[in-house]
Amino acid sequence: MKLFACIRTLNEADHIEDFCKCYSFVDRILIADGGSTDNTVLLAEQFPNVTVKNYLVKVECRNGIWRNPDGPHIQFLIDWAEAEGADWIIFQDCDHRLNINLKRDLYGILESCKKDFIFATQIFMWKQKQWFPDMSVRNDKFMAGLLGWRANRHIKIINAMPHFGFSFDGKTMTNFSQLEHNEVLPCPPYCFMHFGWDTDEMVAKQVGYYRTSGLIPNMIDPKDMGGIPASLEEWMVE
């Protein structure tokens, strides 16, 4: 079984090494870099299982902000993984990483899995040492998000606000969480973690970017939507 971790990057020097360390156990990490001007690519290529390709297509958003188009950028990455012979594709953002239990057990989970899609709870972190319960728990139950899928499902990515959507035919967006062919991993002990809000400065930059570009005009500070941060639980570690 070949397991590939796939990500897009654009000036992700703050996160790329941690991501590659997290996924050092997979067969390959495929990175579609959107034209980084920092040392993202140099840092990534230190890892033996990493391959980087450039994806330099850009589109103009509101107020003159240019970015890689989400749908085509991700489709480029997924098509690449399929062409390289992946059996399972893990698709995440650069600031998402697996907890220690999921890293340890993921191969065994996938080898025995009878389903086509894997879901796991996403824990939204605050400054590395806390998390936002209001973002990950609804009605006292952890909510699961898509972690990866079998490559032979030939998933298509389509543009859909605010970013993109998943599809089987390339036209109709599909909510994979409502399909029967899903494996939802129990939480605890399994989760993946979002580390994008490391400092107040990073939060302000991210919120400003989404508002100014028009991608998420009403983007708000995570502290205003996540509630009071809580101390990490024992299993929320890498």
N, C-alpha and C positions, 0 to 999 in steps of 0.2 A: 504494500500500500504506500502510495506516495502522497504525502501531506505537504501542501504549499501554503505559506502565509503571504498574503498579497496586500500591498498598501500603496497609496499615492503619497507623494511628498512635494512640498514646496517650502523651502527654508525651514526645515524641521530639525535644525541642529540641536535644539534643546531636548528633543525627545527620541531622535533616531537611534542612538546607542542603546538606550534602555529597551526600545522595542526589539532591536536585533538580538540583544541578550536574552530577552524573554523568549523569543522564538528560535533560539540557537539549536533546539532539539528537533526542529522540523527538517524535512528533506531540502526544501529551498524556500528562501524569502525572495519574492519578486517585487521590485520597487519601480513604479512608473513615476519618474521625477518630472515635475512640471516646469523645470527651468530654475532650480535653486541658485541663488547667488551667494549663499553662505557655504559652509563646508559639509552640508548634509550628505552629499554623495561620497565625499572622501571618508567620512566617518562610517558610513554604511558599508563601503567596500572593504573595510578591515575584516569583516566577518566572512568566513569561507563559504557559507551557504547562501550568500547574497548575490543577486544579479540585478543590475540597474539598467533600465532603458529610459531614454528621454521621451517625454510627451510634451511637445512645445506649442500645441494649439492653444490659443487664448481667445476669449470673448470679452467684450466690454460690458461691464455692469454700469449701474448708475454712478454719476459723479466721476466718470473717467477711471473707475477702478477696473483693472483687467485681471482675469483669473482663468484657469483651465476649466473648460466646460465639464461639469460633473459627470453627466451621462456618458459621453464619448470617452472621457478619461478613464473611467472605471471599466467601460466595455473593452478598451484597449488592454487593460490589465487582465481582465478575466479571459479574454480570447487568448492572450499570451500564455496564461497558466494552462488552459486546455490544450493548446498546441504543444506544450512541453510535457504533457502526459500526467498531469495531476489527477489523482483519484478523489481527493477532498481539497476544497478551497476554503481557507479561512480568510475572510475579508474584513479588515478593521481599519480604523484610523491610526495614525502614528502615535497618538497619545493613549491608546488602549492597550492594556496588557493583562495577561492571564494571572489568576492567583496560583499559589503554589500547588494546590490540589489538582487544579485543571491541567497545569503543565505536566504533572506527574502521571496523570491518568488518561490524557486525551487520546493517545494512540490506541490504548486498549478500548476506550469508549467507542472510537470510530471503527475499529476492527470488528467489534461485535454488534455494531449498530445495524438495525434492519430498516431504518428510516433514511430519508434523503436530506433532511435539514436538521441542523443542530442549533438549539437555542440555549442561552445561558443568561443569568441575571447580570445586568450591568450595574456596577456600583460607582456612583459619581463622587469622586474624591474632592476634598478641599485641602489644598496645601499639603498634600502627601500624607498627613497624619490624621485626617478626619474625613467623614463622608456625610452626604446629604440623604437622610432617610426618606424625606418627602419626594425625592426624585426616583427612588428605586422600589418603594413599597406603596401598594395601594390596598386598602382594606385589610391591613395586616398580612399581606402576601407579597413576596418578592415578585417583580415583573421581569419576564425574560425577553431578551432581544436576540436577533439573529446573529449567530457566531460564524456559521459556515454551511457548506452544502456539498453534495456529490457533484463532481465536475461534469458527469454525464447528463445532468439535467439541463446543461447549456443555457444557463440563466442569461437574460438580456437586461440591460440597464437603460432606463429611459429618463429623460429630463422631467422632473416634477418638482414644483416648489415645496419647500425652500431649496432642495438640492437635487434629489433623484429618487427613482422608484425602481422596484424589481418587477420583472415581467417574464413570462414564458414566450410570448410571441413578438416582443419588441414594440408592442402598441398599447396593450392593456396592462395597467399596473395591478399587481397581485399582492395581497396581504398574506405572506407565507405563514404567519402565525395562525391563520384560520384553516390551513391545510391539514389533512390527515397524516401526511408523511413527515411528521415532526418528532424529534426527540428533544424533550425539555429536561435539561439537567437540574438536579435538585440543588437548592440553595438554602443553607449551606449543604455540602462543603464546596460547591463550585460557583465561580463567578469570574467575570472579567471586569477590569476597572478602568475608568476614564480619569486620566490625570491632567486634563487640559487647564485646570485652574490652579496653577502653582503659586502665583503671586497676584497681588491686587493690580499690579501694572499689566500683567498678561490678561487679566479679566477685562480691564478697561480697554485694552487694545482690541481684544476679540469682539467685545460688545460694540465698540465703535465701528469696526470693520463690517459687521453684519448689518448694522443700521445704515451706514453710509452707502454700502454697495446695493442696498435694496433687497438682499437675499432674505433677511429677516428684519423688516423695518421696525418691528416692535420688540426686538431682542432686549431682554432685561438681564440684569446682574444675577448670577446664580444664587447669590445670597437672598435675593428677593423672591425667588421661586422655589428654592430648595429647603427653606426653613432653617432651623438651628442645626449646625453641624454637630455630629456625634463622634465620640471616640471610636476608633476602629475595633471591630471584633476580631477574635483570634484568627479566624480563617480568611480575613481580608488582607492577606500579605502575599508578596511575591516569593 
